[in-house]
Amino acid sequence: MNNDSRMPSRGMTVSDSRYRNIVGRLDAMSEQLLHKPDKDLGADVDRLLDTMMEHIDSENGYMRMVGFPQAVQHGLHHQFICARTAELHFRISKGQEITPEELSKVRLLWMEHIHVHDRAFEVFLAG
């Protein structure tokens, strides 16, 4: 696994839609908060959740279509990540601040998901 959690790792390039559309957005939002701690990220988190749901809906559909045996576990991890992100969205909508560290935790959840759950699905598809 890549030791630099800011960069994509083996098998995942910056052009990978998971990296570009989800992890990259989380990185950009963290950078914004580091430089402008009072920045309102409400619209950014809305777009992030929309992107996440689009990705998850597609991936869950593909897993069902091919009969992936770990689809339930994979889908539960999707739900877990979405719940963590929705918590941040809720706090922002109530005028509360979020920190770059909180965004980093969601980012780490995505990186784990990509390295463990998505990788298992890729191995299944290749087999």
DOKOLZA-809803 format. One record per residue: residue number from 1; residue in three letters; x, y, z of N, C-alpha, C, CB in turn. Coordinates in steps of 0.02 Angstrom, whole numbers, plus 50000, padded with zeros to 5 digits. Glycine has a CB too. Example, Ala and Ser with C-alpha at 12.3 -4.5 7.8 and 13.67 -1.06 7.14 Angstrom:
ATOM, torgu, gupa, n.c1, n.c2, n.c3, ca.c1, ca.c2, ca.c3, c.c1, c.c2, c.c3, cb.c1, cb.c2, cb.c3
ATOM, 1, ALA, 50660, 49716, 50390, 50615, 49775, 50390, 50660, 49835, 50390, 50565, 49776, 50452;
ATOM, 2, SER, 50642, 49888, 50354, 50684, 49947, 50357, 50645, 50002, 50394, 50704, 49970, 50286;
//
This chain:
ATOM, torgu, gupa, n.c1, n.c2, n.c3, ca.c1, ca.c2, ca.c3, c.c1, c.c2, c.c3, cb.c1, cb.c2, cb.c3
ATOM, 1, MET, 50042, 49941, 50000, 50000, 50000, 50000, 50044, 50062, 50000, 49952, 50000, 50061;
ATOM, 2, ASN, 50022, 50113, 49969, 50058, 50176, 49965, 50060, 50208, 50034, 50026, 50223, 49914;
ATOM, 3, ASN, 50117, 50231, 50056, 50123, 50262, 50122, 50099, 50334, 50122, 50194, 50260, 50145;
ATOM, 4, ASP, 50096, 50367, 50065, 50072, 50435, 50060, 49997, 50433, 50049, 50108, 50475, 50004;
ATOM, 5, SER, 49958, 50447, 50101, 49885, 50440, 50096, 49855, 50494, 50051, 49854, 50443, 50164;
ATOM, 6, ARG, 49894, 50541, 50027, 49869, 50593, 49982, 49872, 50572, 49909, 49908, 50657, 49992;
ATOM, 7, MET, 49908, 50519, 49895, 49917, 50498, 49825, 49881, 50431, 49814, 49991, 50491, 49808;
ATOM, 8, PRO, 49861, 50420, 49752, 49831, 50355, 49737, 49884, 50301, 49744, 49801, 50354, 49666;
ATOM, 9, SER, 49863, 50240, 49754, 49910, 50185, 49763, 49908, 50140, 49703, 49895, 50146, 49827;
ATOM, 10, ARG, 49941, 50083, 49710, 49943, 50034, 49656, 49873, 50022, 49628, 49973, 49967, 49682;
ATOM, 11, GLY, 49868, 50022, 49563, 49805, 50007, 49531, 49755, 50064, 49531, 49775, 49948, 49565;
ATOM, 12, MET, 49774, 50121, 49559, 49728, 50177, 49561, 49766, 50239, 49540, 49696, 50186, 49632;
ATOM, 13, THR, 49746, 50270, 49486, 49779, 50329, 49461, 49736, 50390, 49475, 49794, 50323, 49386;
ATOM, 14, VAL, 49766, 50448, 49466, 49729, 50511, 49477, 49669, 50514, 49430, 49775, 50572, 49467;
ATOM, 15, SER, 49673, 50480, 49373, 49616, 50481, 49327, 49561, 50432, 49348, 49640, 50463, 49256;
ATOM, 16, ASP, 49575, 50389, 49398, 49525, 50343, 49424, 49467, 50385, 49453, 49556, 50296, 49479;
ATOM, 17, SER, 49406, 50371, 49431, 49349, 50412, 49452, 49339, 50413, 49527, 49286, 50389, 49418;
ATOM, 18, ARG, 49355, 50358, 49561, 49348, 50357, 49634, 49395, 50407, 49665, 49362, 50286, 49663;
ATOM, 19, TYR, 49456, 50410, 49638, 49505, 50457, 49665, 49487, 50528, 49647, 49576, 50440, 49639;
ATOM, 20, ARG, 49474, 50540, 49584, 49462, 50607, 49559, 49397, 50636, 49589, 49457, 50607, 49483;
ATOM, 21, ASN, 49343, 50598, 49588, 49278, 50624, 49606, 49262, 50621, 49681, 49226, 50587, 49570;
ATOM, 22, ILE, 49294, 50577, 49717, 49278, 50571, 49788, 49338, 50590, 49831, 49256, 50498, 49804;
ATOM, 23, VAL, 49391, 50553, 49825, 49451, 50567, 49867, 49479, 50636, 49849, 49504, 50512, 49857;
ATOM, 24, GLY, 49482, 50651, 49785, 49507, 50717, 49765, 49466, 50774, 49791, 49510, 50721, 49690;
ATOM, 25, ARG, 49400, 50765, 49793, 49356, 50817, 49821, 49368, 50826, 49896, 49282, 50801, 49808;
ATOM, 26, LEU, 49376, 50770, 49930, 49391, 50773, 50002, 49457, 50809, 50014, 49394, 50703, 50033;
ATOM, 27, ASP, 49507, 50795, 49973, 49571, 50830, 49979, 49562, 50905, 49968, 49622, 50801, 49928;
ATOM, 28, ALA, 49525, 50924, 49917, 49515, 50994, 49902, 49478, 51030, 49958, 49476, 51002, 49836;
ATOM, 29, MET, 49428, 50997, 49986, 49390, 51027, 50042, 49435, 51035, 50103, 49329, 50984, 50059;
ATOM, 30, SER, 49477, 50987, 50117, 49524, 50992, 50174, 49572, 51050, 50164, 49563, 50926, 50183;
ATOM, 31, GLU, 49597, 51056, 50103, 49642, 51112, 50088, 49607, 51179, 50097, 49669, 51107, 50016;
ATOM, 32, GLN, 49544, 51183, 50075, 49507, 51245, 50083, 49500, 51263, 50157, 49437, 51240, 50050;
ATOM, 33, LEU, 49485, 51213, 50198, 49476, 51226, 50269, 49542, 51245, 50302, 49447, 51165, 50303;
ATOM, 34, LEU, 49597, 51216, 50279, 49662, 51234, 50307, 49679, 51307, 50293, 49717, 51188, 50279;
ATOM, 35, HIS, 49662, 51331, 50233, 49679, 51399, 50214, 49625, 51450, 50232, 49692, 51402, 50140;
ATOM, 36, LYS, 49563, 51427, 50235, 49506, 51471, 50252, 49460, 51433, 50300, 49466, 51493, 50187;
ATOM, 37, PRO, 49479, 51431, 50365, 49441, 51390, 50413, 49367, 51408, 50419, 49472, 51397, 50481;
ATOM, 38, ASP, 49348, 51469, 50400, 49278, 51490, 50405, 49239, 51479, 50341, 49275, 51563, 50425;
ATOM, 39, LYS, 49269, 51446, 50291, 49236, 51434, 50227, 49175, 51389, 50237, 49285, 51402, 50176;
ATOM, 40, ASP, 49120, 51407, 50205, 49060, 51366, 50207, 49066, 51312, 50154, 48995, 51410, 50195;
ATOM, 41, LEU, 49068, 51250, 50176, 49076, 51194, 50131, 49010, 51158, 50116, 49126, 51144, 50159;
ATOM, 42, GLY, 48954, 51189, 50133, 48889, 51157, 50123, 48877, 51132, 50053, 48835, 51205, 50141;
ATOM, 43, ALA, 48888, 51175, 50003, 48877, 51155, 49933, 48927, 51101, 49912, 48883, 51216, 49886;
ATOM, 44, ASP, 48988, 51106, 49937, 49039, 51056, 49921, 49021, 50987, 49949, 49108, 51078, 49948;
ATOM, 45, VAL, 48996, 50986, 50010, 48976, 50922, 50040, 48914, 50895, 50006, 48963, 50931, 50116;
ATOM, 46, ASP, 48868, 50939, 49985, 48810, 50916, 49945, 48833, 50881, 49882, 48765, 50976, 49927;
ATOM, 47, ARG, 48880, 50912, 49845, 48905, 50882, 49783, 48942, 50816, 49798, 48952, 50931, 49746;
ATOM, 48, LEU, 48980, 50815, 49852, 49016, 50755, 49871, 48967, 50698, 49884, 49059, 50767, 49932;
ATOM, 49, LEU, 48915, 50711, 49923, 48865, 50659, 49937, 48831, 50635, 49873, 48813, 50685, 49987;
ATOM, 50, ASP, 48814, 50682, 49829, 48783, 50662, 49765, 48830, 50617, 49725, 48765, 50725, 49723;
ATOM, 51, THR, 48893, 50635, 49722, 48943, 50595, 49686, 48951, 50526, 49718, 49011, 50631, 49684;
ATOM, 52, MET, 48954, 50525, 49784, 48961, 50462, 49820, 48901, 50417, 49806, 48968, 50474, 49895;
ATOM, 53, MET, 48841, 50444, 49809, 48781, 50404, 49798, 48778, 50377, 49727, 48719, 50445, 49814;
ATOM, 54, GLU, 48797, 50418, 49679, 48798, 50396, 49609, 48847, 50338, 49601, 48817, 50455, 49562;
ATOM, 55, HIS, 48907, 50345, 49629, 48958, 50292, 49625, 48933, 50228, 49659, 49024, 50316, 49657;
ATOM, 56, ILE, 48906, 50237, 49719, 48884, 50179, 49758, 48825, 50144, 49724, 48863, 50201, 49829;
ATOM, 57, ASP, 48777, 50182, 49699, 48720, 50150, 49665, 48743, 50109, 49605, 48670, 50204, 49641;
ATOM, 58, SER, 48789, 50136, 49566, 48815, 50100, 49508, 48852, 50037, 49531, 48862, 50144, 49467;
ATOM, 59, GLU, 48897, 50045, 49578, 48937, 49989, 49600, 48894, 49934, 49632, 48989, 50012, 49650;
ATOM, 60, ASN, 48845, 49953, 49673, 48800, 49903, 49702, 48762, 49866, 49648, 48751, 49936, 49751;
ATOM, 61, GLY, 48741, 49901, 49596, 48706, 49869, 49540, 48751, 49820, 49504, 48681, 49922, 49492;
ATOM, 62, TYR, 48813, 49839, 49492, 48860, 49794, 49459, 48872, 49731, 49500, 48926, 49829, 49445;
ATOM, 63, MET, 48879, 49740, 49566, 48891, 49682, 49610, 48832, 49634, 49608, 48904, 49705, 49682;
ATOM, 64, ARG, 48771, 49661, 49609, 48712, 49617, 49604, 48710, 49582, 49536, 48648, 49658, 49615;
ATOM, 65, MET, 48724, 49619, 49484, 48720, 49593, 49416, 48767, 49533, 49406, 48736, 49647, 49366;
ATOM, 66, VAL, 48826, 49535, 49436, 48874, 49481, 49425, 48875, 49430, 49482, 48943, 49510, 49416;
ATOM, 67, GLY, 48832, 49440, 49532, 48827, 49392, 49587, 48888, 49392, 49633, 48817, 49324, 49560;
ATOM, 68, PHE, 48916, 49450, 49647, 48974, 49455, 49690, 48956, 49429, 49760, 49000, 49529, 49694;
ATOM, 69, PRO, 48991, 49378, 49784, 48972, 49347, 49848, 48982, 49392, 49909, 49011, 49285, 49858;
ATOM, 70, GLN, 49023, 49443, 49904, 49034, 49488, 49961, 48996, 49554, 49953, 49109, 49503, 49968;
ATOM, 71, ALA, 48945, 49553, 49912, 48908, 49615, 49897, 48876, 49646, 49959, 48854, 49601, 49845;
ATOM, 72, VAL, 48850, 49604, 50003, 48816, 49632, 50063, 48867, 49668, 50107, 48781, 49575, 50104;
ATOM, 73, GLN, 48923, 49636, 50120, 48975, 49668, 50162, 49000, 49732, 50128, 49034, 49619, 50173;
ATOM, 74, HIS, 49011, 49729, 50064, 49035, 49787, 50026, 48984, 49844, 50031, 49046, 49768, 49952;
ATOM, 75, GLY, 48920, 49827, 50022, 48867, 49877, 50026, 48861, 49907, 50096, 48801, 49847, 50006;
ATOM, 76, LEU, 48871, 49867, 50147, 48869, 49893, 50216, 48926, 49942, 50228, 48874, 49835, 50267;
ATOM, 77, HIS, 48983, 49929, 50199, 49038, 49977, 50206, 49021, 50042, 50170, 49104, 49948, 50180;
ATOM, 78, HIS, 48988, 50038, 50112, 48964, 50098, 50078, 48919, 50138, 50126, 48926, 50080, 50013;
ATOM, 79, GLN, 48872, 50103, 50158, 48825, 50137, 50203, 48862, 50171, 50261, 48775, 50087, 50231;
ATOM, 80, PHE, 48913, 50137, 50288, 48952, 50165, 50342, 48986, 50230, 50322, 49004, 50114, 50366;
ATOM, 81, ILE, 49018, 50230, 50263, 49051, 50291, 50239, 49001, 50347, 50227, 49090, 50276, 50174;
ATOM, 82, CYS, 48944, 50329, 50198, 48892, 50380, 50185, 48865, 50409, 50250, 48835, 50349, 50144;
ATOM, 83, ALA, 48857, 50367, 50300, 48833, 50391, 50365, 48882, 50441, 50395, 48821, 50332, 50413;
ATOM, 84, ARG, 48946, 50426, 50392, 48997, 50472, 50419, 48995, 50539, 50381, 49068, 50441, 50414;
ATOM, 85, THR, 48987, 50535, 50315, 48985, 50596, 50274, 48920, 50634, 50287, 48991, 50578, 50199;
ATOM, 86, ALA, 48865, 50599, 50294, 48801, 50631, 50308, 48802, 50667, 50376, 48744, 50579, 50307;
ATOM, 87, GLU, 48839, 50639, 50424, 48846, 50673, 50489, 48879, 50741, 50480, 48887, 50629, 50538;
ATOM, 88, LEU, 48931, 50743, 50439, 48965, 50807, 50426, 48918, 50855, 50390, 49028, 50797, 50384;
ATOM, 89, HIS, 48881, 50829, 50342, 48832, 50870, 50305, 48780, 50899, 50353, 48798, 50828, 50250;
ATOM, 90, PHE, 48755, 50858, 50398, 48705, 50881, 50446, 48734, 50937, 50490, 48681, 50823, 50490;
ATOM, 91, ARG, 48794, 50928, 50514, 48824, 50979, 50556, 48834, 51045, 50519, 48892, 50955, 50583;
ATOM, 92, ILE, 48856, 51041, 50456, 48864, 51101, 50416, 48797, 51135, 50406, 48896, 51085, 50348;
ATOM, 93, SER, 48745, 51096, 50393, 48678, 51124, 50381, 48650, 51159, 50444, 48630, 51070, 50359;
ATOM, 94, LYS, 48676, 51141, 50502, 48656, 51172, 50565, 48702, 51230, 50585, 48654, 51120, 50621;
ATOM, 95, GLY, 48747, 51248, 50539, 48792, 51304, 50551, 48853, 51286, 50594, 48755, 51358, 50584;
ATOM, 96, GLN, 48864, 51222, 50605, 48921, 51201, 50644, 48982, 51192, 50598, 48906, 51135, 50682;
ATOM, 97, GLU, 49040, 51200, 50627, 49101, 51192, 50588, 49123, 51119, 50585, 49157, 51236, 50617;
ATOM, 98, ILE, 49159, 51103, 50533, 49192, 51038, 50529, 49267, 51052, 50520, 49164, 50993, 50470;
ATOM, 99, THR, 49308, 51004, 50535, 49380, 51014, 50532, 49411, 50974, 50475, 49413, 50994, 50599;
ATOM, 100, PRO, 49471, 50995, 50454, 49506, 50955, 50403, 49518, 50883, 50428, 49573, 50988, 50386;
ATOM, 101, GLU, 49528, 50875, 50492, 49539, 50808, 50520, 49477, 50764, 50510, 49557, 50812, 50594;
ATOM, 102, GLU, 49419, 50792, 50517, 49357, 50753, 50507, 49350, 50733, 50434, 49296, 50794, 50529;
ATOM, 103, LEU, 49368, 50777, 50389, 49367, 50760, 50318, 49419, 50706, 50303, 49379, 50822, 50274;
ATOM, 104, SER, 49476, 50711, 50336, 49529, 50661, 50327, 49506, 50592, 50350, 49592, 50682, 50365;
ATOM, 105, LYS, 49466, 50590, 50402, 49440, 50525, 50426, 49395, 50493, 50373, 49401, 50533, 50492;
ATOM, 106, VAL, 49352, 50534, 50341, 49310, 50508, 50287, 49353, 50486, 50229, 49258, 50562, 50264;
ATOM, 107, ARG, 49405, 50525, 50214, 49451, 50507, 50160, 49484, 50440, 50175, 49505, 50562, 50152;
ATOM, 108, LEU, 49506, 50430, 50236, 49537, 50366, 50254, 49488, 50308, 50248, 49564, 50369, 50325;
ATOM, 109, LEU, 49425, 50320, 50264, 49374, 50268, 50255, 49369, 50249, 50181, 49306, 50291, 50281;
ATOM, 110, TRP, 49370, 50300, 50137, 49367, 50286, 50065, 49429, 50249, 50041, 49359, 50351, 50026;
ATOM, 111, MET, 49487, 50270, 50066, 49549, 50236, 50045, 49547, 50163, 50067, 49611, 50271, 50074;
ATOM, 112, GLU, 49525, 50150, 50128, 49518, 50081, 50151, 49469, 50043, 50106, 49494, 50079, 50225;
ATOM, 113, HIS, 49413, 50075, 50092, 49361, 50044, 50050, 49390, 50024, 49982, 49301, 50091, 50041;
ATOM, 114, ILE, 49427, 50070, 49951, 49455, 50057, 49885, 49506, 50001, 49889, 49488, 50121, 49857;
ATOM, 115, HIS, 49549, 50003, 49939, 49603, 49953, 49945, 49578, 49884, 49966, 49654, 49977, 49995;
ATOM, 116, VAL, 49526, 49881, 50005, 49502, 49816, 50030, 49440, 49793, 49991, 49485, 49821, 50105;
ATOM, 117, HIS, 49387, 49830, 49996, 49323, 49807, 49968, 49321, 49810, 49891, 49267, 49850, 49996;
ATOM, 118, ASP, 49341, 49867, 49863, 49342, 49872, 49790, 49393, 49824, 49760, 49357, 49944, 49768;
ATOM, 119, ARG, 49449, 49816, 49793, 49501, 49770, 49768, 49474, 49699, 49767, 49565, 49774, 49813;
ATOM, 120, ALA, 49437, 49679, 49819, 49408, 49612, 49820, 49359, 49603, 49761, 49371, 49599, 49887;
ATOM, 121, PHE, 49321, 49654, 49746, 49275, 49651, 49689, 49313, 49646, 49623, 49228, 49713, 49689;
ATOM, 122, GLU, 49368, 49684, 49617, 49408, 49681, 49556, 49439, 49611, 49547, 49464, 49733, 49559;
ATOM, 123, VAL, 49462, 49581, 49601, 49490, 49514, 49598, 49436, 49464, 49576, 49519, 49493, 49667;
ATOM, 124, PHE, 49376, 49471, 49604, 49320, 49428, 49584, 49306, 49434, 49510, 49257, 49445, 49625;
ATOM, 125, LEU, 49303, 49496, 49486, 49288, 49507, 49415, 49343, 49480, 49370, 49279, 49582, 49401;
ATOM, 126, ALA, 49405, 49484, 49392, 49462, 49458, 49352, 49465, 49383, 49352, 49527, 49487, 49378;
ATOM, 127, GLY, 49435, 49352, 49404, 49439, 49278, 49410, 49393, 49245, 49365, 49425, 49256, 49479;
//
